[in-house]
Amino acid sequence: MDAQTEQANHAFNEALSNELFPTASTSSSSTSHSYLSSPVRSPVRHSASSSSLNSLSGGTTIISTSSPHQHQVHHTASSPHRPPQTPSRKRILTFDSPSSRSRQGQVFGNEGVPLNASRGLESPRHEVYNTSPIRETTQDVLLSSRRSIRPVAKTPFKVLDAPDLMDDFYLNLVDWSSTNVLAVGLASCVYLWSANTSKVIKLCDLQGDNVSGVAWERSGATLAVGTHQGKIHIYDTESVRVVRTYENHSSRVGALAWSFSSSLPLNAGFQSTGNTTATLTSGSRDRTIVHRDLRAPEECYRRLTGHRQEICGLKWNAEGTHLASGGNDNKLLVWDASWTGGGGRGAGRRSRTTSTTSAASATTAPTTMESGSNTDDCQPLWKFHDHQAAVKAIAWSPHATGLLASGGGTQDKTIRTWNVANGVLVNWLDTGSQVCNLTWSKTTNEIVSTHGYSSTKAQHQVCIWRYPSMDTTATLAGHTCRVLYLAMSPDGETIVTGAGDETLRFWHAFPRAKSTEKREGIVDYLGREDLIR
């Protein structure tokens, strides 16, 4: 359900409720009106219904006016033996205004407050003047201002065929570069599609091995390709050749992430080549996370073993100071990049445990770090055990420093946001379906999620959520299989989604940025303002 439909349904439900179940104030207003419109009222009788009225009036006289020249006095004696009283002197040719008449004939509530005192006949909005077939409160609902909703196109503006695009939750086969080139892994091949020219070139054919992950480096000229055999190939896309090949994993490499901070510490043996400052991090089915600095010799690397099952999600934050990793063990770990030899700042840090079973599993999973021949103990900064299924969807907010979003698989179906500064769960939402991918908008404070299996709502959808309210901005449908792949254009206006139906769909999801100013709390780690527009 999109935001416009949700808002319309809310207004209809509220209007229908006002018509079928009028409020107490509306009922009392109509009662007051019928009392004033009656020309002759019979004397108040001593009964259960009138006892409360007598107790409030304290034995005084209630005057019911039928015309400006005629008064009827009804005694409500508090005692049956009260002697008769002489009526007060009548005033001839007097004029009573509607307001005074309403004060004379007013009816009191339980607390002694006149029920019709707030709105007399002099008010143009009194029920007696209402010519509409619906109640006044319903009119207020229908005429009230509505929250402006950003229009989002519900159909893709481009659809590309992607034969042999694997329907595998643990793979990451689509990525969009800063030079507006889309990389797609199809079986054993990697193809590059230019969004500027719509031209397609084949980057490589692994012949005997399949692609399991792709990730662009910040310049848009270098692409990392992970394979099912545990290899990682670094390609120069301009010359279409392999620069390096790493074989540090024993099983498929499905998660790849680049860090662009030049301040990451290097252990002994790391020598800068001066060609790049990027560090590549890979996660594998062998349950390990490996860091490689392209300035270093090929044999030097770091290894983290904090997960008990396959790593399926990896993301560095914009500043390059924290790494988030998600695994098939339902764990979300946050690592501090300022680790140094001998345990350092990242060793033995805090953890957040919300279940005894998660705490027990966390203590049995060893966490170590290796660098060349040196081995150091390194604990993650945070261990989050709240998800009940595999954590593949991970995204750092570009609008607030230290804000991390994560999504769980089929048995979890939730999106959670975390403050990594203090380890607090900031927000969470049950989406009702498997969360396959997450990414933050660059131009608005919104989150995009792609979904798979669901037993309670429509499947295979793409949803846009407003943060922090997590209200739905739009729901995009069109895929017939799980939407397993998601990437965003460098200008932040377009997203591309891929699914097991072997199609890539392009959506106009976000508006242009209104200014080129840097957002508060964001470090321009790329040194380019056009990437946050």
KEPAVO-895710 format. One record per residue (C-alpha): residue in three letters; x, y, z; residue number from 0. Coordinates in steps of 0.2 Angstrom, whole numbers, plus 5000, padded with zeros to 4 digits. Layout:
% KEPAVO-895710
ALA | X | Y | Z | NUM
...
% end
This chain:
% KEPAVO-895710
MET | 5000 | 5000 | 5000 | 0
ASP | 5008 | 5017 | 4995 | 1
ALA | 5007 | 5033 | 5005 | 2
GLN | 4992 | 5041 | 4995 | 3
THR | 4981 | 5025 | 4997 | 4
GLU | 4986 | 5024 | 5016 | 5
GLN | 4982 | 5042 | 5019 | 6
ALA | 4965 | 5041 | 5009 | 7
ASN | 4960 | 5025 | 5019 | 8
HIS | 4964 | 5034 | 5036 | 9
ALA | 4953 | 5049 | 5031 | 10
PHE | 4939 | 5038 | 5025 | 11
ASN | 4939 | 5027 | 5041 | 12
GLU | 4939 | 5043 | 5052 | 13
ALA | 4925 | 5050 | 5043 | 14
LEU | 4915 | 5034 | 5043 | 15
SER | 4918 | 5032 | 5062 | 16
ASN | 4911 | 5050 | 5065 | 17
GLU | 4895 | 5046 | 5055 | 18
LEU | 4892 | 5029 | 5063 | 19
PHE | 4898 | 5033 | 5081 | 20
PRO | 4895 | 5052 | 5084 | 21
THR | 4906 | 5059 | 5098 | 22
ALA | 4898 | 5064 | 5115 | 23
SER | 4900 | 5082 | 5111 | 24
THR | 4890 | 5080 | 5095 | 25
SER | 4876 | 5071 | 5104 | 26
SER | 4875 | 5084 | 5117 | 27
SER | 4874 | 5097 | 5104 | 28
SER | 4859 | 5090 | 5096 | 29
THR | 4851 | 5087 | 5113 | 30
SER | 4853 | 5105 | 5117 | 31
HIS | 4846 | 5110 | 5100 | 32
SER | 4830 | 5099 | 5102 | 33
TYR | 4827 | 5107 | 5120 | 34
LEU | 4828 | 5125 | 5113 | 35
SER | 4817 | 5121 | 5098 | 36
SER | 4802 | 5114 | 5109 | 37
PRO | 4789 | 5128 | 5112 | 38
VAL | 4782 | 5120 | 5128 | 39
ARG | 4790 | 5110 | 5141 | 40
SER | 4781 | 5100 | 5154 | 41
PRO | 4786 | 5103 | 5172 | 42
VAL | 4801 | 5093 | 5178 | 43
ARG | 4795 | 5077 | 5187 | 44
HIS | 4804 | 5070 | 5202 | 45
SER | 4811 | 5054 | 5194 | 46
ALA | 4827 | 5045 | 5193 | 47
SER | 4831 | 5054 | 5177 | 48
SER | 4828 | 5072 | 5184 | 49
SER | 4836 | 5069 | 5201 | 50
SER | 4853 | 5073 | 5195 | 51
LEU | 4846 | 5089 | 5187 | 52
ASN | 4838 | 5094 | 5204 | 53
SER | 4854 | 5090 | 5214 | 54
LEU | 4864 | 5101 | 5202 | 55
SER | 4852 | 5116 | 5203 | 56
GLY | 4851 | 5115 | 5222 | 57
GLY | 4832 | 5118 | 5222 | 58
THR | 4832 | 5133 | 5212 | 59
THR | 4820 | 5138 | 5197 | 60
ILE | 4823 | 5133 | 5179 | 61
ILE | 4814 | 5144 | 5167 | 62
SER | 4809 | 5137 | 5150 | 63
THR | 4805 | 5151 | 5138 | 64
SER | 4793 | 5149 | 5124 | 65
SER | 4792 | 5167 | 5118 | 66
PRO | 4799 | 5184 | 5122 | 67
HIS | 4783 | 5188 | 5131 | 68
GLN | 4778 | 5172 | 5139 | 69
HIS | 4787 | 5163 | 5154 | 70
GLN | 4782 | 5148 | 5163 | 71
VAL | 4789 | 5145 | 5180 | 72
HIS | 4792 | 5127 | 5186 | 73
HIS | 4796 | 5124 | 5204 | 74
THR | 4809 | 5110 | 5208 | 75
ALA | 4807 | 5111 | 5227 | 76
SER | 4820 | 5101 | 5236 | 77
SER | 4807 | 5097 | 5249 | 78
PRO | 4789 | 5091 | 5246 | 79
HIS | 4782 | 5102 | 5260 | 80
ARG | 4789 | 5119 | 5253 | 81
PRO | 4776 | 5133 | 5254 | 82
PRO | 4770 | 5140 | 5237 | 83
GLN | 4779 | 5156 | 5231 | 84
THR | 4772 | 5171 | 5222 | 85
PRO | 4778 | 5172 | 5204 | 86
SER | 4790 | 5186 | 5200 | 87
ARG | 4784 | 5201 | 5191 | 88
LYS | 4782 | 5199 | 5173 | 89
ARG | 4791 | 5212 | 5161 | 90
ILE | 4781 | 5218 | 5147 | 91
LEU | 4789 | 5220 | 5129 | 92
THR | 4805 | 5213 | 5133 | 93
PHE | 4817 | 5206 | 5120 | 94
ASP | 4828 | 5191 | 5122 | 95
SER | 4843 | 5188 | 5111 | 96
PRO | 4847 | 5170 | 5105 | 97
SER | 4862 | 5170 | 5116 | 98
SER | 4852 | 5175 | 5132 | 99
ARG | 4838 | 5163 | 5127 | 100
SER | 4851 | 5149 | 5126 | 101
ARG | 4858 | 5154 | 5143 | 102
GLN | 4841 | 5153 | 5150 | 103
GLY | 4837 | 5136 | 5143 | 104
GLN | 4854 | 5128 | 5145 | 105
VAL | 4856 | 5111 | 5151 | 106
PHE | 4870 | 5106 | 5163 | 107
GLY | 4882 | 5092 | 5162 | 108
ASN | 4888 | 5080 | 5175 | 109
GLU | 4901 | 5093 | 5181 | 110
GLY | 4889 | 5108 | 5181 | 111
VAL | 4896 | 5115 | 5164 | 112
PRO | 4883 | 5120 | 5151 | 113
LEU | 4883 | 5108 | 5137 | 114
ASN | 4879 | 5121 | 5124 | 115
ALA | 4889 | 5135 | 5132 | 116
SER | 4904 | 5133 | 5120 | 117
ARG | 4893 | 5136 | 5104 | 118
GLY | 4877 | 5145 | 5105 | 119
LEU | 4864 | 5150 | 5091 | 120
GLU | 4875 | 5165 | 5087 | 121
SER | 4888 | 5153 | 5080 | 122
PRO | 4886 | 5151 | 5061 | 123
ARG | 4893 | 5133 | 5064 | 124
HIS | 4878 | 5128 | 5076 | 125
GLU | 4870 | 5112 | 5071 | 126
VAL | 4853 | 5121 | 5067 | 127
TYR | 4862 | 5130 | 5052 | 128
ASN | 4870 | 5114 | 5045 | 129
THR | 4864 | 5111 | 5028 | 130
SER | 4876 | 5097 | 5024 | 131
PRO | 4871 | 5078 | 5025 | 132
ILE | 4886 | 5074 | 5035 | 133
ARG | 4891 | 5080 | 5053 | 134
GLU | 4902 | 5094 | 5057 | 135
THR | 4916 | 5084 | 5064 | 136
THR | 4916 | 5074 | 5048 | 137
GLN | 4917 | 5090 | 5038 | 138
ASP | 4932 | 5095 | 5049 | 139
VAL | 4941 | 5078 | 5044 | 140
LEU | 4938 | 5080 | 5026 | 141
LEU | 4943 | 5098 | 5025 | 142
SER | 4958 | 5096 | 5036 | 143
SER | 4975 | 5099 | 5028 | 144
ARG | 4984 | 5083 | 5021 | 145
ARG | 5002 | 5079 | 5022 | 146
SER | 5010 | 5082 | 5005 | 147
ILE | 5016 | 5066 | 4997 | 148
ARG | 5030 | 5065 | 4985 | 149
PRO | 5025 | 5057 | 4969 | 150
VAL | 5034 | 5042 | 4964 | 151
ALA | 5032 | 5033 | 4947 | 152
LYS | 5025 | 5016 | 4950 | 153
THR | 5032 | 5008 | 4934 | 154
PRO | 5050 | 5006 | 4928 | 155
PHE | 5056 | 5017 | 4914 | 156
LYS | 5068 | 5004 | 4908 | 157
VAL | 5069 | 4985 | 4908 | 158
LEU | 5084 | 4975 | 4903 | 159
ASP | 5085 | 4956 | 4901 | 160
ALA | 5098 | 4948 | 4912 | 161
PRO | 5098 | 4929 | 4907 | 162
ASP | 5106 | 4918 | 4920 | 163
LEU | 5105 | 4930 | 4934 | 164
MET | 5105 | 4919 | 4949 | 165
ASP | 5091 | 4918 | 4961 | 166
ASP | 5102 | 4916 | 4977 | 167
PHE | 5100 | 4926 | 4992 | 168
TYR | 5118 | 4926 | 4997 | 169
LEU | 5125 | 4933 | 4981 | 170
ASN | 5128 | 4952 | 4977 | 171
LEU | 5129 | 4952 | 4958 | 172
VAL | 5124 | 4970 | 4953 | 173
ASP | 5134 | 4987 | 4957 | 174
TRP | 5133 | 5004 | 4950 | 175
SER | 5149 | 5014 | 4948 | 176
SER | 5153 | 5033 | 4950 | 177
THR | 5156 | 5034 | 4932 | 178
ASN | 5138 | 5028 | 4928 | 179
VAL | 5142 | 5011 | 4923 | 180
LEU | 5132 | 4996 | 4929 | 181
ALA | 5141 | 4979 | 4932 | 182
VAL | 5131 | 4963 | 4932 | 183
GLY | 5137 | 4945 | 4935 | 184
LEU | 5128 | 4933 | 4924 | 185
ALA | 5134 | 4915 | 4927 | 186
SER | 5152 | 4914 | 4923 | 187
CYS | 5153 | 4931 | 4915 | 188
VAL | 5153 | 4950 | 4920 | 189
TYR | 5145 | 4963 | 4909 | 190
LEU | 5146 | 4982 | 4910 | 191
TRP | 5132 | 4992 | 4904 | 192
SER | 5134 | 5011 | 4902 | 193
ALA | 5119 | 5021 | 4907 | 194
ASN | 5126 | 5036 | 4897 | 195
THR | 5127 | 5027 | 4880 | 196
SER | 5117 | 5011 | 4883 | 197
LYS | 5132 | 5001 | 4877 | 198
VAL | 5136 | 4983 | 4884 | 199
ILE | 5153 | 4975 | 4885 | 200
LYS | 5159 | 4959 | 4892 | 201
LEU | 5172 | 4961 | 4905 | 202
CYS | 5177 | 4943 | 4908 | 203
ASP | 5172 | 4925 | 4906 | 204
LEU | 5178 | 4914 | 4921 | 205
GLN | 5176 | 4898 | 4911 | 206
GLY | 5173 | 4885 | 4924 | 207
ASP | 5169 | 4896 | 4939 | 208
ASN | 5154 | 4907 | 4942 | 209
VAL | 5153 | 4925 | 4948 | 210
SER | 5146 | 4927 | 4966 | 211
GLY | 5149 | 4946 | 4969 | 212
VAL | 5154 | 4962 | 4961 | 213
ALA | 5159 | 4979 | 4969 | 214
TRP | 5166 | 4995 | 4961 | 215
GLU | 5180 | 5005 | 4968 | 216
ARG | 5177 | 5024 | 4971 | 217
SER | 5185 | 5029 | 4955 | 218
GLY | 5174 | 5019 | 4944 | 219
ALA | 5189 | 5011 | 4935 | 220
THR | 5192 | 4996 | 4946 | 221
LEU | 5180 | 4982 | 4949 | 222
ALA | 5182 | 4967 | 4961 | 223
VAL | 5174 | 4951 | 4956 | 224
GLY | 5172 | 4937 | 4969 | 225
THR | 5169 | 4919 | 4963 | 226
HIS | 5162 | 4903 | 4969 | 227
GLN | 5179 | 4895 | 4970 | 228
GLY | 5184 | 4908 | 4983 | 229
LYS | 5195 | 4919 | 4971 | 230
ILE | 5194 | 4938 | 4970 | 231
HIS | 5199 | 4946 | 4953 | 232
ILE | 5203 | 4964 | 4952 | 233
TYR | 5200 | 4971 | 4935 | 234
ASP | 5205 | 4987 | 4927 | 235
THR | 5189 | 4991 | 4917 | 236
GLU | 5198 | 5004 | 4906 | 237
SER | 5211 | 4992 | 4899 | 238
VAL | 5199 | 4976 | 4902 | 239
ARG | 5213 | 4966 | 4911 | 240
VAL | 5216 | 4957 | 4927 | 241
VAL | 5227 | 4967 | 4939 | 242
ARG | 5227 | 4955 | 4954 | 243
THR | 5220 | 4939 | 4959 | 244
TYR | 5218 | 4934 | 4978 | 245
GLU | 5215 | 4916 | 4984 | 246
ASN | 5213 | 4919 | 5003 | 247
HIS | 5196 | 4911 | 5004 | 248
SER | 5192 | 4892 | 5003 | 249
SER | 5173 | 4895 | 4998 | 250
ARG | 5163 | 4907 | 4988 | 251
VAL | 5165 | 4925 | 4990 | 252
GLY | 5148 | 4933 | 4990 | 253
ALA | 5151 | 4950 | 5000 | 254
LEU | 5163 | 4963 | 4994 | 255
ALA | 5166 | 4981 | 5001 | 256
TRP | 5178 | 4995 | 4998 | 257
SER | 5185 | 5007 | 5011 | 258
PHE | 5191 | 5023 | 5005 | 259
SER | 5200 | 5030 | 5020 | 260
SER | 5219 | 5032 | 5018 | 261
SER | 5220 | 5033 | 5037 | 262
LEU | 5218 | 5014 | 5040 | 263
PRO | 5234 | 5008 | 5050 | 264
LEU | 5245 | 4996 | 5041 | 265
ASN | 5255 | 4982 | 5050 | 266
ALA | 5273 | 4979 | 5048 | 267
GLY | 5276 | 4972 | 5030 | 268
PHE | 5263 | 4983 | 5022 | 269
GLN | 5271 | 4995 | 5009 | 270
SER | 5262 | 5008 | 5000 | 271
THR | 5263 | 5007 | 4981 | 272
GLY | 5256 | 5025 | 4979 | 273
ASN | 5243 | 5019 | 4966 | 274
THR | 5228 | 5019 | 4977 | 275
THR | 5222 | 5021 | 4995 | 276
ALA | 5207 | 5009 | 4994 | 277
THR | 5206 | 4994 | 5005 | 278
LEU | 5195 | 4979 | 4999 | 279
THR | 5186 | 4968 | 5012 | 280
SER | 5178 | 4952 | 5007 | 281
GLY | 5166 | 4940 | 5016 | 282
SER | 5165 | 4922 | 5012 | 283
ARG | 5156 | 4906 | 5015 | 284
ASP | 5171 | 4900 | 5025 | 285
ARG | 5164 | 4912 | 5038 | 286
THR | 5179 | 4923 | 5037 | 287
ILE | 5182 | 4942 | 5033 | 288
VAL | 5198 | 4947 | 5024 | 289
HIS | 5205 | 4964 | 5022 | 290
ARG | 5217 | 4968 | 5008 | 291
ASP | 5226 | 4984 | 5005 | 292
LEU | 5231 | 4986 | 4986 | 293
ARG | 5246 | 4996 | 4992 | 294
ALA | 5253 | 4981 | 5000 | 295
PRO | 5261 | 4965 | 4994 | 296
GLU | 5249 | 4951 | 4989 | 297
GLU | 5254 | 4940 | 5003 | 298
CYS | 5249 | 4952 | 5017 | 299
TYR | 5231 | 4952 | 5023 | 300
ARG | 5220 | 4953 | 5038 | 301
ARG | 5207 | 4940 | 5043 | 302
LEU | 5193 | 4942 | 5055 | 303
THR | 5183 | 4926 | 5061 | 304
GLY | 5168 | 4933 | 5071 | 305
HIS | 5154 | 4924 | 5062 | 306
ARG | 5149 | 4906 | 5064 | 307
GLN | 5141 | 4904 | 5046 | 308
GLU | 5142 | 4912 | 5029 | 309
ILE | 5145 | 4931 | 5028 | 310
CYS | 5132 | 4938 | 5016 | 311
GLY | 5133 | 4957 | 5019 | 312
LEU | 5147 | 4969 | 5021 | 313
LYS | 5147 | 4988 | 5022 | 314
TRP | 5160 | 5001 | 5026 | 315
ASN | 5153 | 5018 | 5033 | 316
ALA | 5157 | 5034 | 5023 | 317
GLU | 5172 | 5039 | 5035 | 318
GLY | 5180 | 5022 | 5033 | 319
THR | 5180 | 5020 | 5052 | 320
HIS | 5168 | 5006 | 5055 | 321
LEU | 5163 | 4990 | 5046 | 322
ALA | 5147 | 4981 | 5047 | 323
SER | 5145 | 4963 | 5043 | 324
GLY | 5130 | 4952 | 5043 | 325
GLY | 5129 | 4933 | 5042 | 326
ASN | 5118 | 4918 | 5040 | 327
ASP | 5120 | 4915 | 5059 | 328
ASN | 5108 | 4930 | 5061 | 329
LYS | 5121 | 4941 | 5068 | 330
LEU | 5125 | 4959 | 5064 | 331
LEU | 5143 | 4964 | 5069 | 332
VAL | 5151 | 4981 | 5069 | 333
TRP | 5170 | 4982 | 5069 | 334
ASP | 5181 | 4997 | 5073 | 335
ALA | 5194 | 5000 | 5059 | 336
SER | 5207 | 5008 | 5071 | 337
TRP | 5213 | 4991 | 5077 | 338
THR | 5232 | 4989 | 5079 | 339
GLY | 5243 | 4975 | 5084 | 340
GLY | 5241 | 4968 | 5101 | 341
GLY | 5223 | 4970 | 5103 | 342
GLY | 5222 | 4989 | 5102 | 343
ARG | 5206 | 4999 | 5103 | 344
GLY | 5195 | 4986 | 5094 | 345
ALA | 5199 | 4972 | 5106 | 346
GLY | 5186 | 4967 | 5119 | 347
ARG | 5173 | 4980 | 5116 | 348
ARG | 5155 | 4980 | 5121 | 349
SER | 5141 | 4969 | 5115 | 350
ARG | 5122 | 4970 | 5115 | 351
THR | 5113 | 4954 | 5118 | 352
THR | 5094 | 4952 | 5119 | 353
SER | 5093 | 4934 | 5121 | 354
THR | 5101 | 4921 | 5131 | 355
THR | 5104 | 4909 | 5116 | 356
SER | 5112 | 4923 | 5107 | 357
ALA | 5124 | 4927 | 5121 | 358
ALA | 5129 | 4909 | 5123 | 359
SER | 5133 | 4907 | 5104 | 360
ALA | 5143 | 4924 | 5105 | 361
THR | 5154 | 4916 | 5118 | 362
THR | 5157 | 4901 | 5108 | 363
ALA | 5162 | 4910 | 5092 | 364
PRO | 5181 | 4915 | 5093 | 365
THR | 5185 | 4931 | 5086 | 366
THR | 5203 | 4933 | 5080 | 367
MET | 5213 | 4944 | 5068 | 368
GLU | 5228 | 4939 | 5057 | 369
SER | 5240 | 4950 | 5048 | 370
GLY | 5253 | 4940 | 5038 | 371
SER | 5261 | 4929 | 5051 | 372
ASN | 5255 | 4939 | 5066 | 373
THR | 5239 | 4935 | 5075 | 374
ASP | 5230 | 4947 | 5087 | 375
ASP | 5214 | 4946 | 5097 | 376
CYS | 5201 | 4958 | 5090 | 377
GLN | 5183 | 4959 | 5096 | 378
PRO | 5170 | 4968 | 5086 | 379
LEU | 5164 | 4984 | 5093 | 380
TRP | 5146 | 4978 | 5094 | 381
LYS | 5137 | 4962 | 5092 | 382
PHE | 5119 | 4963 | 5089 | 383
HIS | 5108 | 4947 | 5091 | 384
ASP | 5091 | 4954 | 5088 | 385
HIS | 5088 | 4947 | 5070 | 386
GLN | 5080 | 4930 | 5069 | 387
ALA | 5086 | 4926 | 5051 | 388
ALA | 5101 | 4929 | 5040 | 389
VAL | 5107 | 4948 | 5039 | 390
LYS | 5111 | 4952 | 5021 | 391
ALA | 5104 | 4970 | 5020 | 392
ILE | 5115 | 4983 | 5028 | 393
ALA | 5116 | 5001 | 5024 | 394
TRP | 5125 | 5016 | 5033 | 395
SER | 5115 | 5033 | 5033 | 396
PRO | 5123 | 5047 | 5023 | 397
HIS | 5113 | 5060 | 5033 | 398
ALA | 5118 | 5055 | 5051 | 399
THR | 5135 | 5049 | 5057 | 400
GLY | 5134 | 5032 | 5065 | 401
LEU | 5117 | 5027 | 5060 | 402
LEU | 5116 | 5009 | 5053 | 403
ALA | 5101 | 5000 | 5045 | 404
SER | 5100 | 4981 | 5044 | 405
GLY | 5086 | 4969 | 5037 | 406
GLY | 5083 | 4951 | 5041 | 407
GLY | 5078 | 4937 | 5031 | 408
THR | 5062 | 4926 | 5029 | 409
GLN | 5060 | 4922 | 5048 | 410
ASP | 5063 | 4940 | 5053 | 411
LYS | 5056 | 4952 | 5041 | 412
THR | 5061 | 4967 | 5051 | 413
ILE | 5071 | 4983 | 5047 | 414
ARG | 5081 | 4989 | 5062 | 415
THR | 5091 | 5005 | 5064 | 416
TRP | 5106 | 5006 | 5076 | 417
ASN | 5116 | 5020 | 5084 | 418
VAL | 5134 | 5013 | 5084 | 419
ALA | 5140 | 5027 | 5095 | 420
ASN | 5131 | 5019 | 5110 | 421
GLY | 5124 | 5002 | 5103 | 422
VAL | 5106 | 5007 | 5105 | 423
LEU | 5092 | 5001 | 5094 | 424
VAL | 5085 | 5017 | 5087 | 425
ASN | 5070 | 5010 | 5077 | 426
TRP | 5063 | 4994 | 5070 | 427
LEU | 5049 | 4989 | 5058 | 428
ASP | 5041 | 4973 | 5054 | 429
THR | 5039 | 4973 | 5035 | 430
GLY | 5030 | 4957 | 5033 | 431
SER | 5042 | 4950 | 5020 | 432
GLN | 5060 | 4944 | 5018 | 433
VAL | 5071 | 4959 | 5017 | 434
CYS | 5084 | 4956 | 5004 | 435
ASN | 5093 | 4973 | 5002 | 436
LEU | 5093 | 4991 | 5009 | 437
THR | 5100 | 5007 | 5004 | 438
TRP | 5098 | 5025 | 5009 | 439
SER | 5093 | 5039 | 4998 | 440
LYS | 5106 | 5052 | 4994 | 441
THR | 5094 | 5066 | 4991 | 442
THR | 5080 | 5063 | 5004 | 443
ASN | 5080 | 5055 | 5022 | 444
GLU | 5072 | 5039 | 5015 | 445
ILE | 5077 | 5020 | 5014 | 446
VAL | 5074 | 5008 | 5000 | 447
SER | 5071 | 4990 | 5004 | 448
THR | 5068 | 4975 | 4992 | 449
HIS | 5059 | 4960 | 4997 | 450
GLY | 5056 | 4942 | 4994 | 451
TYR | 5046 | 4928 | 5002 | 452
SER | 5030 | 4934 | 5012 | 453
SER | 5016 | 4924 | 5020 | 454
THR | 5005 | 4940 | 5025 | 455
LYS | 5007 | 4953 | 5011 | 456
ALA | 5012 | 4954 | 4992 | 457
GLN | 5029 | 4947 | 4988 | 458
HIS | 5043 | 4953 | 4977 | 459
GLN | 5041 | 4972 | 4981 | 460
VAL | 5052 | 4987 | 4982 | 461
CYS | 5047 | 4999 | 4996 | 462
ILE | 5052 | 5017 | 5000 | 463
TRP | 5051 | 5022 | 5018 | 464
ARG | 5052 | 5039 | 5026 | 465
TYR | 5064 | 5040 | 5041 | 466
PRO | 5062 | 5040 | 5056 | 467
SER | 5043 | 5038 | 5055 | 468
MET | 5045 | 5023 | 5043 | 469
ASP | 5029 | 5027 | 5034 | 470
THR | 5027 | 5021 | 5016 | 471
THR | 5032 | 5033 | 5003 | 472
ALA | 5029 | 5021 | 4988 | 473
THR | 5028 | 5003 | 4984 | 474
LEU | 5035 | 4997 | 4967 | 475
ALA | 5029 | 4981 | 4960 | 476
GLY | 5034 | 4972 | 4944 | 477
HIS | 5046 | 4958 | 4948 | 478
THR | 5039 | 4940 | 4948 | 479
CYS | 5053 | 4933 | 4959 | 480
ARG | 5063 | 4939 | 4974 | 481
VAL | 5071 | 4956 | 4972 | 482
LEU | 5088 | 4950 | 4977 | 483
TYR | 5099 | 4964 | 4970 | 484
LEU | 5099 | 4983 | 4972 | 485
ALA | 5110 | 4997 | 4966 | 486
MET | 5108 | 5016 | 4965 | 487
SER | 5114 | 5028 | 4952 | 488
PRO | 5128 | 5040 | 4956 | 489
ASP | 5116 | 5055 | 4956 | 490
GLY | 5105 | 5047 | 4968 | 491
GLU | 5089 | 5048 | 4958 | 492
THR | 5088 | 5031 | 4950 | 493
ILE | 5088 | 5014 | 4957 | 494
VAL | 5090 | 4997 | 4948 | 495
THR | 5083 | 4981 | 4955 | 496
GLY | 5087 | 4963 | 4949 | 497
ALA | 5078 | 4947 | 4953 | 498
GLY | 5077 | 4929 | 4948 | 499
ASP | 5065 | 4933 | 4934 | 500
GLU | 5081 | 4938 | 4925 | 501
THR | 5076 | 4956 | 4923 | 502
LEU | 5084 | 4972 | 4928 | 503
ARG | 5072 | 4986 | 4931 | 504
PHE | 5076 | 5005 | 4933 | 505
TRP | 5065 | 5016 | 4943 | 506
HIS | 5064 | 5035 | 4945 | 507
ALA | 5064 | 5034 | 4964 | 508
PHE | 5070 | 5051 | 4971 | 509
PRO | 5071 | 5069 | 4966 | 510
ARG | 5086 | 5079 | 4963 | 511
ALA | 5095 | 5087 | 4977 | 512
LYS | 5089 | 5105 | 4981 | 513
SER | 5107 | 5111 | 4985 | 514
THR | 5125 | 5106 | 4983 | 515
GLU | 5129 | 5109 | 5002 | 516
LYS | 5136 | 5095 | 5012 | 517
ARG | 5124 | 5088 | 5024 | 518
GLU | 5127 | 5090 | 5043 | 519
GLY | 5137 | 5076 | 5051 | 520
ILE | 5144 | 5069 | 5034 | 521
VAL | 5162 | 5068 | 5029 | 522
ASP | 5165 | 5070 | 5011 | 523
TYR | 5176 | 5055 | 5010 | 524
LEU | 5177 | 5055 | 4991 | 525
GLY | 5181 | 5073 | 4989 | 526
ARG | 5167 | 5076 | 4977 | 527
GLU | 5152 | 5085 | 4980 | 528
ASP | 5142 | 5079 | 4965 | 529
LEU | 5140 | 5062 | 4974 | 530
ILE | 5130 | 5068 | 4988 | 531
ARG | 5118 | 5079 | 4977 | 532
% end
